[in-house]
Amino acid sequence: MTEDTVSKHRVGWRPEKLREHREAHGLTLEQAGERLREAAERAGLKGVPVANAQTLWSHEQGEAYPG
């Protein structure tokens, strides 16, 4: 099983839920990324990967697994 295959077949992982949740809040990919960066900053998290539109889209498509 390749790394790409693993990210698309995690038990219980439903990437479409990310898009549904984002859209339910009326956020674009760019807006969601900005909110995530702001939340990480407020929490004082260090070394958090960049939450940009491309990264969020790949999570929503099941191309990458968050975390």
Residue pairs with C-beta under 8 A, 6 or more apart in sequence:
1 9
4 63
6 65
7 62
7 63
7 64
7 65
8 62
8 63
10 65
13 62
13 65
15 59
15 60
15 61
15 62
16 60
16 62
18 56
18 59
18 60
18 66
19 60
22 29
22 32
22 56
22 60
25 32
27 35
28 53
29 53
29 56
29 57
30 52
30 53
32 51
32 56
33 50
33 51
33 52
33 53
33 55
33 56
34 51
36 51
36 56
37 48
37 50
37 51
40 48
40 51
49 55
55 64
58 64
59 65
59 66
